[in-house]
Amino acid sequence: MDFAWTPEQTTLRQRARDVATAAVEQYGRSNDSWINGFSRDFAKEMAGHGWIGMTWSPEYGGGGQPPINRLIVGEELISAGAPIAAIWFADRQMGPTLINYGTADQQAEFLPGILAGESTWCIGMSEPDAGSDLASLTTTARRDGDEFVIDGQKIWTSFGELADYCYLICRTDTEGPPHRGISEIIVPMDTPGIEVRPITDMTTNRHFCEVWFSDVRVPVANLVGVEGSAFKQTMAQLEHERGGIDRLVSNRALYEIAFERADRSDPLVRQQIAAIEMGYRIGRILVIREVLRQAPKGFSAATKCFCTEHEIRVANFVAQSLGADATLWGEVTHGIVYAPGYTIMGGTSNIMRNILGERVLGLPREPR
């Protein structure tokens, strides 16, 4: 089997690398740039390159390219720390969800703004008492004529303060098992009744937000898919979210810095470098399996677990290689302190292992 890249893919990778280098020079470098590097200007530049909706069907304005091409572009942009956060959620999840489940009117209204890099989306998923267990969420949307009235609270809503739209996961029916009665609704963030409070974390990032909904009214036409039957839609979104290249190379730029500073004459350091390089290669293979849909259903939990724990090992190597310099506040220290978040956001490693054991391996659940 030939694992080599085609000449066209090699050219695409070099082009993406050049664009990423220029973007970092212009906008600055961000650790975990798909969630920390926010630039609407660069989003429009990406649209100009045709790098938003690369894999979407031309019927919906997309590029119709193979998924591996999106992986190549994403790997180069994120590895360099280019600011792609303004479009990443919409390109990765919202657009494909609207294509698969949305109405023709919804597709016509929302997809062009995403493709042009002009609209930013947040995802209203986690709640204070419903983080990993989404089926226990309590934010409600009740029908009142041709509108939904939404009440509740979301937390860890990245870009809630900056987004134009919230893709809200909420409960439209309280009867039956917890996973039933869940719906997905598009909520414009300028709708009256929405209060957003940014959360400043220990690294000084402010993308996480708390969002309150109080008698927020949106048209019933903003419902995506079948009312009360969106749990499978949400799980499909998480498959997209957990198995991507963003989970592997978020702190690759830090590794490159540390590699240059490391004492490579030390055999133990060389062993560490070899282990990290192997981790990148194994992680890339896992991600490629996800992208090509060759992985078993639910296996994205294993991919995320391996890749994000690899990122922790990279951060530890960076701290070790730079020594005292790693304690001076700056981009390196910021990246090291930020690293534990990799294994938390999108589902903790413990939850990923539970999913892998129960849904992929079919192991029995522990009696309660």
PESULLIN-V426630 format. One record per residue. N is the residue number from 1. RES is the residue in one letter. SS is DSSP state (~ for helix, > for strand, _ for the rest). PSI is psi in radians with two decimals (NA if undefined). Layout:
n=N res=RES ss=SS psi=PSI
n=N res=RES ss=SS psi=PSI
This chain:
n=1 res=M ss=_ psi=2.33
n=2 res=D ss=_ psi=1.99
n=3 res=F ss=_ psi=0.11
n=4 res=A ss=_ psi=2.64
n=5 res=W ss=_ psi=2.59
n=6 res=T ss=_ psi=2.80
n=7 res=P ss=~ psi=-0.65
n=8 res=E ss=~ psi=-0.69
n=9 res=Q ss=~ psi=-0.63
n=10 res=T ss=~ psi=-0.71
n=11 res=T ss=~ psi=-0.73
n=12 res=L ss=~ psi=-0.75
n=13 res=R ss=~ psi=-0.76
n=14 res=Q ss=~ psi=-0.68
n=15 res=R ss=~ psi=-0.78
n=16 res=A ss=~ psi=-0.67
n=17 res=R ss=~ psi=-0.73
n=18 res=D ss=~ psi=-0.76
n=19 res=V ss=~ psi=-0.72
n=20 res=A ss=~ psi=-0.74
n=21 res=T ss=~ psi=-0.76
n=22 res=A ss=~ psi=-0.67
n=23 res=A ss=~ psi=-0.72
n=24 res=V ss=~ psi=-0.68
n=25 res=E ss=~ psi=-0.63
n=26 res=Q ss=~ psi=-0.73
n=27 res=Y ss=~ psi=-0.19
n=28 res=G ss=_ psi=2.83
n=29 res=R ss=_ psi=2.47
n=30 res=S ss=_ psi=2.31
n=31 res=N ss=_ psi=2.44
n=32 res=D ss=_ psi=0.95
n=33 res=S ss=~ psi=-0.31
n=34 res=W ss=~ psi=-0.21
n=35 res=I ss=~ psi=-0.31
n=36 res=N ss=~ psi=-0.33
n=37 res=G ss=_ psi=1.61
n=38 res=F ss=_ psi=2.08
n=39 res=S ss=_ psi=1.98
n=40 res=R ss=~ psi=-0.55
n=41 res=D ss=~ psi=-0.76
n=42 res=F ss=~ psi=-0.52
n=43 res=A ss=~ psi=-0.75
n=44 res=K ss=~ psi=-0.59
n=45 res=E ss=~ psi=-0.72
n=46 res=M ss=~ psi=-0.69
n=47 res=A ss=~ psi=-0.69
n=48 res=G ss=~ psi=-0.53
n=49 res=H ss=~ psi=-0.14
n=50 res=G ss=_ psi=0.47
n=51 res=W ss=_ psi=0.22
n=52 res=I ss=_ psi=2.33
n=53 res=G ss=_ psi=0.55
n=54 res=M ss=_ psi=-0.69
n=55 res=T ss=_ psi=-0.09
n=56 res=W ss=_ psi=2.67
n=57 res=S ss=_ psi=2.48
n=58 res=P ss=~ psi=-0.40
n=59 res=E ss=~ psi=-0.53
n=60 res=Y ss=~ psi=0.25
n=61 res=G ss=_ psi=0.06
n=62 res=G ss=_ psi=3.12
n=63 res=G ss=_ psi=-0.27
n=64 res=G ss=_ psi=0.43
n=65 res=Q ss=_ psi=2.79
n=66 res=P ss=_ psi=2.58
n=67 res=P ss=~ psi=-0.50
n=68 res=I ss=~ psi=-0.50
n=69 res=N ss=~ psi=-0.67
n=70 res=R ss=~ psi=-0.68
n=71 res=L ss=~ psi=-0.76
n=72 res=I ss=~ psi=-0.86
n=73 res=V ss=~ psi=-0.81
n=74 res=G ss=~ psi=-0.71
n=75 res=E ss=~ psi=-0.76
n=76 res=E ss=~ psi=-0.74
n=77 res=L ss=~ psi=-0.79
n=78 res=I ss=~ psi=-0.69
n=79 res=S ss=~ psi=-0.64
n=80 res=A ss=~ psi=-0.34
n=81 res=G ss=_ psi=0.45
n=82 res=A ss=_ psi=2.53
n=83 res=P ss=_ psi=1.55
n=84 res=I ss=_ psi=0.12
n=85 res=A ss=~ psi=-0.47
n=86 res=A ss=~ psi=-0.36
n=87 res=I ss=~ psi=-0.14
n=88 res=W ss=~ psi=-0.83
n=89 res=F ss=~ psi=-0.79
n=90 res=A ss=~ psi=-0.71
n=91 res=D ss=~ psi=-0.72
n=92 res=R ss=~ psi=-0.68
n=93 res=Q ss=~ psi=-0.90
n=94 res=M ss=~ psi=-0.81
n=95 res=G ss=~ psi=-0.94
n=96 res=P ss=~ psi=-0.62
n=97 res=T ss=~ psi=-0.74
n=98 res=L ss=~ psi=-0.63
n=99 res=I ss=~ psi=-0.71
n=100 res=N ss=~ psi=-0.60
n=101 res=Y ss=~ psi=-0.28
n=102 res=G ss=_ psi=2.86
n=103 res=T ss=_ psi=2.90
n=104 res=A ss=~ psi=-0.66
n=105 res=D ss=~ psi=-0.73
n=106 res=Q ss=~ psi=-0.74
n=107 res=Q ss=~ psi=-0.74
n=108 res=A ss=~ psi=-0.55
n=109 res=E ss=~ psi=-0.70
n=110 res=F ss=~ psi=-0.52
n=111 res=L ss=~ psi=-0.72
n=112 res=P ss=~ psi=-0.68
n=113 res=G ss=~ psi=-0.64
n=114 res=I ss=~ psi=-0.84
n=115 res=L ss=~ psi=-0.53
n=116 res=A ss=_ psi=-0.07
n=117 res=G ss=_ psi=0.39
n=118 res=E ss=_ psi=-0.31
n=119 res=S ss=_ psi=2.39
n=120 res=T ss=_ psi=2.45
n=121 res=W ss=> psi=2.54
n=122 res=C ss=> psi=2.91
n=123 res=I ss=> psi=2.02
n=124 res=G ss=> psi=1.50
n=125 res=M ss=_ psi=-1.24
n=126 res=S ss=_ psi=2.64
n=127 res=E ss=> psi=2.88
n=128 res=P ss=_ psi=-0.61
n=129 res=D ss=_ psi=0.28
n=130 res=A ss=> psi=1.27
n=131 res=G ss=_ psi=-1.43
n=132 res=S ss=_ psi=-0.48
n=133 res=D ss=_ psi=1.43
n=134 res=L ss=~ psi=-0.46
n=135 res=A ss=~ psi=-0.26
n=136 res=S ss=~ psi=0.19
n=137 res=L ss=_ psi=2.65
n=138 res=T ss=_ psi=-0.09
n=139 res=T ss=_ psi=2.23
n=140 res=T ss=> psi=2.69
n=141 res=A ss=> psi=1.94
n=142 res=R ss=> psi=2.51
n=143 res=R ss=> psi=2.40
n=144 res=D ss=> psi=1.60
n=145 res=G ss=_ psi=-2.18
n=146 res=D ss=_ psi=0.43
n=147 res=E ss=> psi=2.71
n=148 res=F ss=> psi=2.45
n=149 res=V ss=> psi=2.05
n=150 res=I ss=> psi=2.32
n=151 res=D ss=> psi=2.41
n=152 res=G ss=> psi=-2.97
n=153 res=Q ss=> psi=2.45
n=154 res=K ss=> psi=2.72
n=155 res=I ss=_ psi=2.81
n=156 res=W ss=_ psi=0.61
n=157 res=T ss=_ psi=1.64
n=158 res=S ss=_ psi=2.28
n=159 res=F ss=_ psi=0.35
n=160 res=G ss=_ psi=-0.56
n=161 res=E ss=_ psi=-0.45
n=162 res=L ss=_ psi=-0.31
n=163 res=A ss=_ psi=2.63
n=164 res=D ss=_ psi=-0.55
n=165 res=Y ss=> psi=2.59
n=166 res=C ss=> psi=2.22
n=167 res=Y ss=> psi=1.73
n=168 res=L ss=> psi=2.25
n=169 res=I ss=> psi=2.08
n=170 res=C ss=> psi=3.09
n=171 res=R ss=> psi=2.15
n=172 res=T ss=_ psi=-0.06
n=173 res=D ss=_ psi=2.32
n=174 res=T ss=_ psi=0.03
n=175 res=E ss=_ psi=2.59
n=176 res=G ss=_ psi=-3.01
n=177 res=P ss=_ psi=2.70
n=178 res=P ss=_ psi=-0.60
n=179 res=H ss=_ psi=-0.18
n=180 res=R ss=_ psi=2.79
n=181 res=G ss=_ psi=0.15
n=182 res=I ss=> psi=2.36
n=183 res=S ss=> psi=2.84
n=184 res=E ss=> psi=2.23
n=185 res=I ss=> psi=2.39
n=186 res=I ss=> psi=2.16
n=187 res=V ss=> psi=1.97
n=188 res=P ss=> psi=2.34
n=189 res=M ss=_ psi=-0.14
n=190 res=D ss=_ psi=0.20
n=191 res=T ss=_ psi=2.37
n=192 res=P ss=_ psi=2.49
n=193 res=G ss=_ psi=-0.05
n=194 res=I ss=> psi=2.23
n=195 res=E ss=> psi=2.26
n=196 res=V ss=> psi=2.27
n=197 res=R ss=> psi=1.95
n=198 res=P ss=> psi=2.56
n=199 res=I ss=_ psi=2.08
n=200 res=T ss=_ psi=2.05
n=201 res=D ss=_ psi=-3.10
n=202 res=M ss=_ psi=-0.22
n=203 res=T ss=_ psi=0.02
n=204 res=T ss=_ psi=0.07
n=205 res=N ss=_ psi=2.63
n=206 res=R ss=_ psi=0.35
n=207 res=H ss=_ psi=-0.52
n=208 res=F ss=_ psi=2.46
n=209 res=C ss=> psi=2.67
n=210 res=E ss=> psi=2.42
n=211 res=V ss=> psi=2.20
n=212 res=W ss=> psi=2.43
n=213 res=F ss=> psi=2.08
n=214 res=S ss=> psi=1.86
n=215 res=D ss=> psi=0.78
n=216 res=V ss=> psi=2.15
n=217 res=R ss=> psi=2.18
n=218 res=V ss=> psi=2.66
n=219 res=P ss=> psi=2.53
n=220 res=V ss=~ psi=-0.46
n=221 res=A ss=~ psi=-0.24
n=222 res=N ss=~ psi=0.00
n=223 res=L ss=> psi=2.26
n=224 res=V ss=> psi=2.11
n=225 res=G ss=_ psi=-2.73
n=226 res=V ss=_ psi=2.25
n=227 res=E ss=_ psi=2.26
n=228 res=G ss=_ psi=0.00
n=229 res=S ss=> psi=0.63
n=230 res=A ss=_ psi=0.03
n=231 res=F ss=~ psi=-0.71
n=232 res=K ss=~ psi=-0.60
n=233 res=Q ss=~ psi=-0.77
n=234 res=T ss=~ psi=-0.71
n=235 res=M ss=~ psi=-0.63
n=236 res=A ss=~ psi=-0.67
n=237 res=Q ss=~ psi=-0.77
n=238 res=L ss=~ psi=-0.52
n=239 res=E ss=~ psi=-0.75
n=240 res=H ss=~ psi=-0.72
n=241 res=E ss=~ psi=-0.64
n=242 res=R ss=~ psi=-0.36
n=243 res=G ss=_ psi=0.34
n=244 res=G ss=_ psi=2.97
n=245 res=I ss=~ psi=-0.39
n=246 res=D ss=~ psi=-0.41
n=247 res=R ss=~ psi=-0.08
n=248 res=L ss=_ psi=-0.68
n=249 res=V ss=_ psi=0.35
n=250 res=S ss=_ psi=-0.55
n=251 res=N ss=_ psi=0.54
n=252 res=R ss=~ psi=-0.67
n=253 res=A ss=~ psi=-0.62
n=254 res=L ss=~ psi=-0.70
n=255 res=Y ss=~ psi=-0.72
n=256 res=E ss=~ psi=-0.67
n=257 res=I ss=~ psi=-0.82
n=258 res=A ss=~ psi=-0.62
n=259 res=F ss=~ psi=-0.71
n=260 res=E ss=~ psi=-0.50
n=261 res=R ss=~ psi=-0.32
n=262 res=A ss=_ psi=2.61
n=263 res=D ss=_ psi=1.54
n=264 res=R ss=_ psi=0.02
n=265 res=S ss=_ psi=-0.25
n=266 res=D ss=_ psi=2.12
n=267 res=P ss=~ psi=-0.55
n=268 res=L ss=~ psi=-0.67
n=269 res=V ss=~ psi=-0.70
n=270 res=R ss=~ psi=-0.64
n=271 res=Q ss=~ psi=-0.72
n=272 res=Q ss=~ psi=-0.78
n=273 res=I ss=~ psi=-0.75
n=274 res=A ss=~ psi=-0.71
n=275 res=A ss=~ psi=-0.71
n=276 res=I ss=~ psi=-0.75
n=277 res=E ss=~ psi=-0.71
n=278 res=M ss=~ psi=-0.67
n=279 res=G ss=~ psi=-0.73
n=280 res=Y ss=~ psi=-0.72
n=281 res=R ss=~ psi=-0.73
n=282 res=I ss=~ psi=-0.79
n=283 res=G ss=~ psi=-0.72
n=284 res=R ss=~ psi=-0.69
n=285 res=I ss=~ psi=-0.74
n=286 res=L ss=~ psi=-0.76
n=287 res=V ss=~ psi=-0.73
n=288 res=I ss=~ psi=-0.69
n=289 res=R ss=~ psi=-0.70
n=290 res=E ss=~ psi=-0.80
n=291 res=V ss=~ psi=-0.67
n=292 res=L ss=_ psi=0.07
n=293 res=R ss=_ psi=0.66
n=294 res=Q ss=_ psi=-0.15
n=295 res=A ss=_ psi=2.64
n=296 res=P ss=_ psi=2.71
n=297 res=K ss=_ psi=2.31
n=298 res=G ss=_ psi=-0.10
n=299 res=F ss=_ psi=-0.21
n=300 res=S ss=~ psi=-0.42
n=301 res=A ss=~ psi=-0.72
n=302 res=A ss=~ psi=-0.70
n=303 res=T ss=~ psi=-0.84
n=304 res=K ss=~ psi=-0.75
n=305 res=C ss=~ psi=-0.85
n=306 res=F ss=~ psi=-0.84
n=307 res=C ss=~ psi=-0.76
n=308 res=T ss=~ psi=-0.56
n=309 res=E ss=~ psi=-0.54
n=310 res=H ss=~ psi=-0.70
n=311 res=E ss=~ psi=-0.58
n=312 res=I ss=~ psi=-0.76
n=313 res=R ss=~ psi=-0.65
n=314 res=V ss=~ psi=-0.81
n=315 res=A ss=~ psi=-0.70
n=316 res=N ss=~ psi=-0.69
n=317 res=F ss=~ psi=-0.69
n=318 res=V ss=~ psi=-0.81
n=319 res=A ss=~ psi=-0.74
n=320 res=Q ss=~ psi=-0.73
n=321 res=S ss=~ psi=-0.62
n=322 res=L ss=~ psi=-0.23
n=323 res=G ss=~ psi=-2.30
n=324 res=A ss=~ psi=-0.51
n=325 res=D ss=~ psi=-0.44
n=326 res=A ss=~ psi=-0.22
n=327 res=T ss=~ psi=-0.10
n=328 res=L ss=_ psi=2.09
n=329 res=W ss=_ psi=2.20
n=330 res=G ss=_ psi=-2.89
n=331 res=E ss=~ psi=-0.59
n=332 res=V ss=~ psi=-0.89
n=333 res=T ss=~ psi=-0.74
n=334 res=H ss=~ psi=-0.81
n=335 res=G ss=~ psi=-0.64
n=336 res=I ss=~ psi=-0.80
n=337 res=V ss=~ psi=-0.58
n=338 res=Y ss=~ psi=-0.40
n=339 res=A ss=~ psi=-0.69
n=340 res=P ss=~ psi=-0.42
n=341 res=G ss=~ psi=-0.43
n=342 res=Y ss=~ psi=-0.70
n=343 res=T ss=~ psi=0.07
n=344 res=I ss=_ psi=-0.94
n=345 res=M ss=_ psi=2.46
n=346 res=G ss=_ psi=0.06
n=347 res=G ss=_ psi=2.19
n=348 res=T ss=_ psi=2.82
n=349 res=S ss=~ psi=-0.62
n=350 res=N ss=~ psi=-0.77
n=351 res=I ss=~ psi=-0.70
n=352 res=M ss=~ psi=-0.70
n=353 res=R ss=~ psi=-0.64
n=354 res=N ss=~ psi=-0.79
n=355 res=I ss=~ psi=-0.79
n=356 res=L ss=~ psi=-0.78
n=357 res=G ss=~ psi=-0.77
n=358 res=E ss=~ psi=-0.78
n=359 res=R ss=~ psi=-0.45
n=360 res=V ss=~ psi=-0.85
n=361 res=L ss=_ psi=-0.28
n=362 res=G ss=_ psi=0.47
n=363 res=L ss=_ psi=2.62
n=364 res=P ss=_ psi=2.58
n=365 res=R ss=_ psi=2.56
n=366 res=E ss=_ psi=2.29
n=367 res=P ss=_ psi=2.47
n=368 res=R ss=_ psi=NA
